[in-house]
Amino acid sequence: VFLREITSRLSKGLADETPNLEDRVDHDQTKQVFGIGITHLTSLLARLATPESVNGVIALVTGTISIWSSTSGVVLPAFLPTVADLVHKVGGGDPLAVALSINVGSSLVDVSPLSTIGALCIASAGTGDTRKFFNQLLAWGVSMTLVAAVVCWVIFR
């Protein structure tokens, strides 16, 4: 449903720029939805990792991004499709361990005040010292990014 909606919106949004429907759909499908975006992201991730470090690196990257974005709405849909190609490009590794590292890295930081759950915590905190609470949650989110990377690197080797 998600990919169908993206494709539909891209097709409608680019109608003036690319009037030919066949060319527009081909561009949307091969360059934006299924093609170059995921391939480019996977290549960038593969440059950061080796077969030995891929689990820690992917947990660190997904945790860092999840500090200010939604795990289930942004990080997991963007990174889980890269698993098989990432393992291939780094020259080895366990795809299940990489997928688990994506989940662990992005989920441990969910109470960051810049993320959805953390923002809800701040909003429901009441009239206390919200600035201090914000800073504490942010420190927790950043520290959990590092903890997740180390834990995934150690456990999934």
C-alpha positions in Angstrom: 0.0 0.0 0.0 2.8 2.4 0.9 4.7 1.9 -2.3 1.5 2.2 -4.4 0.7 5.5 -2.7 4.2 6.8 -3.3 4.1 5.8 -6.9 0.7 7.4 -7.4 1.8 10.7 -5.8 5.0 10.8 -7.8 3.1 10.2 -11.0 0.6 13.0 -10.3 3.2 15.4 -8.9 5.5 15.0 -12.0 2.7 15.2 -14.6 3.7 18.8 -15.7 7.4 18.0 -15.8 7.1 14.7 -17.7 3.8 14.7 -19.6 4.3 11.2 -21.1 2.8 8.7 -18.6 4.9 5.8 -19.6 8.2 7.8 -19.2 7.0 9.2 -15.9 6.1 5.8 -14.4 9.3 4.2 -15.7 11.3 7.0 -14.0 9.3 6.8 -10.8 9.7 3.0 -10.6 13.3 2.6 -11.7 15.0 5.7 -10.3 13.0 6.6 -7.2 10.9 3.9 -5.7 12.8 0.7 -6.4 16.1 1.6 -8.0 18.8 4.1 -7.4 17.7 5.3 -3.9 18.1 1.9 -2.2 21.2 1.1 -4.3 22.9 4.3 -3.4 22.0 4.0 0.3 23.4 0.5 0.4 26.6 1.5 -1.3 27.1 4.3 1.3 26.5 1.9 4.1 28.9 -0.7 2.6 31.7 1.9 2.5 31.4 2.3 6.3 31.5 -1.4 7.2 33.4 -4.6 6.9 32.0 -8.1 7.4 33.2 -8.0 11.0 31.8 -4.5 11.8 28.6 -4.4 9.7 26.3 -5.2 12.7 27.7 -2.5 14.9 27.9 0.1 12.1 24.3 -0.5 11.0 23.1 -0.2 14.6 25.0 3.0 15.0 23.7 4.5 11.8 20.1 3.5 12.3 20.2 4.6 16.0 21.6 8.0 15.0 18.9 8.5 12.5 16.2 7.2 14.9 17.2 9.9 17.5 15.2 12.4 15.5 12.8 10.2 13.4 10.3 7.5 13.7 11.7 4.0 13.9 8.7 2.2 12.5 7.7 4.9 10.0 11.1 6.0 8.7 14.1 3.9 9.8 12.9 0.3 9.4 11.2 0.9 6.0 14.3 2.7 4.7 17.0 0.3 6.0 15.5 -3.2 6.1 15.4 -3.5 2.2 19.1 -2.9 2.2 20.1 -6.0 4.2 20.7 -8.6 1.4 22.6 -6.2 -0.8 24.6 -4.7 2.1 25.8 -8.2 3.2 26.8 -8.9 -0.4 28.6 -5.6 -0.8 30.6 -5.8 2.4 31.7 -9.3 1.4 29.9 -11.4 4.1 27.9 -11.4 7.2 24.6 -12.8 8.4 21.5 -11.1 6.9 19.4 -12.0 10.0 22.0 -10.4 12.3 22.1 -7.3 10.2 18.3 -7.0 10.2 18.3 -7.5 14.0 21.0 -4.9 14.4 18.8 -2.4 12.4 15.9 -3.2 14.8 17.9 -3.0 18.0 19.9 0.1 16.9 16.8 2.1 15.9 14.6 0.9 18.7 16.8 1.5 21.7 16.8 5.3 21.2 13.0 5.6 20.8 12.6 7.8 23.9 14.8 10.6 22.4 12.8 13.8 22.7 13.3 14.5 19.0 11.6 11.2 18.1 7.9 10.4 18.2 7.8 8.5 21.5 10.1 11.0 23.3 8.0 13.9 22.0 4.9 12.3 23.5 6.8 11.8 26.8 7.7 15.5 26.8 4.2 16.5 25.9 2.7 14.5 28.7 5.3 15.4 31.3 3.1 18.1 32.9 4.3 21.4 34.3 7.6 20.3 35.8 11.1 21.2 34.5 10.6 20.1 30.9 13.9 21.5 29.8 15.8 19.2 32.2 13.6 16.3 31.1 14.2 17.0 27.5 18.0 17.0 28.1 17.8 13.8 30.1 15.9 12.0 27.3 18.3 13.4 24.7 21.3 12.1 26.7 19.5 8.7 27.0 18.9 8.5 23.2 22.5 9.5 22.3 24.0 7.1 24.8 21.7 4.2 23.6 23.0 4.7 20.1 26.5 3.9 21.3 25.3 1.1 23.5 23.3 -0.5 20.7 26.2 -0.3 18.3 28.5 -2.1 20.8 25.9 -4.6 21.8 25.1 -5.6 18.2 28.8 -5.7 17.3 29.6 -8.0 20.3 26.5 -10.3 20.2 26.1 -10.7 16.4 29.8 -11.4 15.5 
